[in-house]
Amino acid sequence: MLLTITTTHQPATDLGYLLHKNPARLQSVDIAYGQAHVFYPEATAERCTAALLLDIDPIALVRNHRGPTGEGFALEQYVNDRPYAASSFLSTALAKAFNTAMNGTCKDRPELPDVSLPLEATVAALPATSTEQLRRLFAPLGYEIEVEEHPLDPTVPQWGASRYHTLRLRHSALRLRDLLSHLYVLIPVLDRGDKHYWISQDEAEKLLRRGAEWLPQHPDREFITRRYLRFAEFVNPTLKRLLALDAEASDDASEPLAELTAISDATGTAAAETAAKQNLHDLRLDRVAEEIKGIGATWVLDLGCGEGKLVRRLLKNPKIEHILAMDVSWRELERAQQRLHVAEMPPRQRERLTLTQGSLLYHDPRLAGYDAAAVVEVIEHLDESRLAAFEEVVFARARPGAVLVTTPNADYNQRYETLAAGDFRHHDHRFEWTRAQFTTWAEGVAERHGYRVRLEPLGPAEAEVGAPSQLAVFEVG
């Protein structure tokens, strides 16, 4: 089993500090039924790669009854993939060899664990039922994914592909401990459910500890939990705790305008007083719904619909014939169904709405043919390196008549007393753009895809920093 982690962060050798492993020498740790070796195939200021190699003793596995059950034929105890294919052994090695990094501590450089790095991870011989299964698990976490399928036997091509894949994950800005926690949880999920140790309540606690920051929002949360815990009796209690964590997650949608210090020099007009009492997210949604009504759209996309707050507003517009509301999170779609009372809708109203799961980073033919698309507070949750894919999906492929995009205005962040310089408004934001940056991006998109665009502030504006949020309205030229 082999895992490599590479960074081009400058200096790249900071990876050695984070992993608490010296790039200049080989280091080994004992694990169950073998050893894990850590070494660095390359370690320069420009690029550094750490490798974790597992050397598993197959005879020890059989003697300790941690190999396959042996049912079917006697040689299965000795002829199997357990020493070679990534499995729970690799997760155990990660936790033991890189425990300091997984816990987010670095004695010599305490600031490093919170730095987002460009990272690439490669796992050789990872078992999976399909490449799509790998994408389902890793794509929602923001990775660029490259999968190499391996033939069952290169000398007999008619036998087809095996279940083994080489997986390469790339992320432009990610904390190392997040990458390690993703691998720690998801590698055993892809295994055959044949963990090499007894599954107890402790495993549920490990899952909650390692997945607390990302698993509650993952669209395949239930599948991951059940496979990780091997359908044990504490699966359902663990799922309930994950849902509780999801419900507690902070949301910038609750940010009240009345708390913004910019109100201090508001004009004092009735409109400004009304805006100050509004919730900033409500203001965004009301403006987008108003714009869609003004366009006269009858078929509308709500991309990144969340729990359906914009959908509720759109359904009040009788001229809208159909709304397709899409989100990557199955949990958010469940909330939308509940909060919109979809099950209790009259049949005619129900026919106007489709709630569906999907990603804005992959072409989806269902998105074609719509008059307008709303993308409200979504793009900042994508890695900037993935915006080209978003642009291709929405503007080049789906190509609605109008696209409405809102995003925070980073110029305004200095007016938030609780934000330190450089902080984002929400822990899941990958970037926040100034007015100039948003204008440059929007005008570039419009020029590349034959749209005209206009931009406007959202919320009370100041001369120096603008408004708290910003809207771009793209219309086919």
Secondary structure as the mmCIF struct_conf table of DSSP 4:
data_model
#
loop_
_struct_conf.conf_type_id
_struct_conf.id
_struct_conf.beg_label_comp_id
_struct_conf.beg_label_asym_id
_struct_conf.beg_label_seq_id
_struct_conf.end_label_comp_id
_struct_conf.end_label_asym_id
_struct_conf.end_label_seq_id
STRN STRN1 LEU A 2 THR A 7
BEND BEND1 GLN A 10 PRO A 11
TURN_TY1_P TURN_TY1_P1 ALA A 12 THR A 13
HELX_RH_AL_P HELX_RH_AL_P1 ASP A 14 LEU A 19
TURN_TY1_P TURN_TY1_P2 HIS A 20 HIS A 20
TURN_TY1_P TURN_TY1_P3 PRO A 23 ALA A 24
BEND BEND2 ARG A 25 ARG A 25
STRN STRN2 GLN A 27 ILE A 31
TURN_TY1_P TURN_TY1_P4 ALA A 32 TYR A 33
STRN STRN3 GLY A 34 ALA A 43
BEND BEND3 ALA A 45 GLU A 46
STRN STRN4 CYS A 48 ILE A 56
HELX_RH_AL_P HELX_RH_AL_P2 PRO A 58 ARG A 63
TURN_TY1_P TURN_TY1_P5 ASN A 64 HIS A 65
BEND BEND4 GLY A 67 GLY A 67
BEND BEND5 GLY A 72 GLY A 72
HELX_RH_3T_P HELX_RH_3T_P1 ALA A 74 GLN A 77
TURN_TY1_P TURN_TY1_P6 TYR A 78 TYR A 78
BEND BEND6 VAL A 79 ASP A 81
TURN_TY1_P TURN_TY1_P7 ARG A 82 TYR A 84
BEND BEND7 ALA A 85 ALA A 85
BEND BEND8 SER A 87 SER A 87
HELX_RH_AL_P HELX_RH_AL_P3 SER A 88 ALA A 97
TURN_TY1_P TURN_TY1_P8 PHE A 98 PHE A 98
HELX_RH_AL_P HELX_RH_AL_P4 ASN A 99 MET A 102
TURN_TY1_P TURN_TY1_P9 ASN A 103 GLY A 104
BEND BEND9 LYS A 107 ASP A 108
TURN_TY1_P TURN_TY1_P10 PRO A 110 GLU A 111
HELX_RH_3T_P HELX_RH_3T_P2 LEU A 112 ASP A 114
BEND BEND10 VAL A 115 VAL A 115
STRN STRN5 LEU A 117 PRO A 127
BEND BEND11 THR A 129 THR A 129
HELX_RH_AL_P HELX_RH_AL_P5 THR A 131 PHE A 138
HELX_RH_3T_P HELX_RH_3T_P3 ALA A 139 LEU A 141
TURN_TY1_P TURN_TY1_P11 GLY A 142 GLY A 142
STRN STRN6 GLU A 144 PRO A 151
BEND BEND12 LEU A 152 LEU A 152
TURN_TY1_P TURN_TY1_P12 PRO A 154 THR A 155
HELX_RH_3T_P HELX_RH_3T_P4 PRO A 157 TRP A 159
STRN STRN7 ALA A 161 LEU A 174
HELX_RH_AL_P HELX_RH_AL_P6 LEU A 176 LEU A 190
BEND BEND13 ASP A 191 ASP A 191
BEND BEND14 GLY A 193 GLY A 193
BEND BEND15 HIS A 196 TYR A 197
HELX_RH_AL_P HELX_RH_AL_P7 GLN A 201 GLY A 211
TURN_TY1_P TURN_TY1_P13 ALA A 212 TRP A 214
HELX_RH_3T_P HELX_RH_3T_P5 LEU A 215 GLN A 217
TURN_TY1_P TURN_TY1_P14 PRO A 219 ASP A 220
HELX_RH_AL_P HELX_RH_AL_P8 ARG A 221 TYR A 228
TURN_TY1_P TURN_TY1_P15 LEU A 229 PHE A 231
TURN_TY1_P TURN_TY1_P16 GLU A 233 PHE A 234
HELX_RH_AL_P HELX_RH_AL_P9 VAL A 235 GLU A 248
BEND BEND16 ALA A 249 ALA A 249
HELX_RH_3T_P HELX_RH_3T_P6 ASP A 252 SER A 254
STRN STRN8 PRO A 256 PRO A 256
HELX_RH_3T_P HELX_RH_3T_P7 LEU A 257 GLU A 259
HELX_RH_3T_P HELX_RH_3T_P8 THR A 261 ASP A 265
HELX_RH_AL_P HELX_RH_AL_P10 ALA A 270 LYS A 277
BEND BEND17 GLN A 278 GLN A 278
STRN STRN9 ASN A 279 ASN A 279
HELX_RH_AL_P HELX_RH_AL_P11 LEU A 280 ILE A 295
TURN_TY1_P TURN_TY1_P17 GLY A 296 GLY A 296
BEND BEND18 THR A 298 THR A 298
STRN STRN10 TRP A 299 LEU A 303
TURN_TY1_P TURN_TY1_P18 GLY A 304 GLY A 304
TURN_TY1_P TURN_TY1_P19 GLY A 306 GLU A 307
BEND BEND19 GLY A 308 GLY A 308
HELX_RH_AL_P HELX_RH_AL_P12 LYS A 309 LEU A 315
TURN_TY1_P TURN_TY1_P20 LYS A 316 LYS A 316
TURN_TY1_P TURN_TY1_P21 PRO A 318 LYS A 319
STRN STRN11 HIS A 322 ASP A 327
BEND BEND20 VAL A 328 VAL A 328
HELX_RH_AL_P HELX_RH_AL_P13 TRP A 330 ARG A 339
TURN_TY1_P TURN_TY1_P22 LEU A 340 HIS A 341
HELX_RH_3T_P HELX_RH_3T_P9 VAL A 342 GLU A 344
BEND BEND21 MET A 345 MET A 345
HELX_RH_AL_P HELX_RH_AL_P14 PRO A 347 ARG A 350
TURN_TY1_P TURN_TY1_P23 GLU A 351 ARG A 352
STRN STRN12 LEU A 353 GLN A 357
TURN_TY1_P TURN_TY1_P24 LEU A 360 LEU A 361
BEND BEND22 TYR A 362 TYR A 362
HELX_RH_3T_P HELX_RH_3T_P10 PRO A 365 LEU A 367
TURN_TY1_P TURN_TY1_P25 ALA A 368 GLY A 369
BEND BEND23 ASP A 371 ASP A 371
STRN STRN13 ALA A 372 VAL A 376
BEND BEND24 GLU A 377 GLU A 377
HELX_RH_3T_P HELX_RH_3T_P11 ILE A 379 HIS A 381
BEND BEND25 LEU A 382 LEU A 382
HELX_RH_3T_P HELX_RH_3T_P12 GLU A 384 ARG A 386
HELX_RH_AL_P HELX_RH_AL_P15 LEU A 387 GLU A 391
HELX_RH_PI_P HELX_RH_PI_P1 GLU A 392 ALA A 398
BEND BEND26 GLY A 401 GLY A 401
STRN STRN14 ALA A 402 PRO A 408
STRN STRN15 ASN A 409 ASN A 409
HELX_RH_3T_P HELX_RH_3T_P13 ALA A 410 ARG A 415
TURN_TY1_P TURN_TY1_P26 GLU A 417 THR A 418
HELX_LH_PP_P HELX_LH_PP_P1 LEU A 419 ALA A 420
TURN_TY1_P TURN_TY1_P27 ALA A 421 GLY A 422
BEND BEND27 ARG A 425 HIS A 426
TURN_TY1_P TURN_TY1_P28 HIS A 427 ASP A 428
BEND BEND28 ARG A 430 ARG A 430
STRN STRN16 TRP A 433 TRP A 433
HELX_RH_AL_P HELX_RH_AL_P16 ARG A 435 HIS A 449
TURN_TY1_P TURN_TY1_P29 GLY A 450 GLY A 450
STRN STRN17 TYR A 451 LEU A 458
BEND BEND29 GLY A 459 PRO A 460
STRN STRN18 GLU A 462 GLU A 462
TURN_TY1_P TURN_TY1_P30 ALA A 463 VAL A 465
STRN STRN19 GLY A 466 GLY A 466
BEND BEND30 PRO A 468 PRO A 468
STRN STRN20 SER A 469 VAL A 476
#
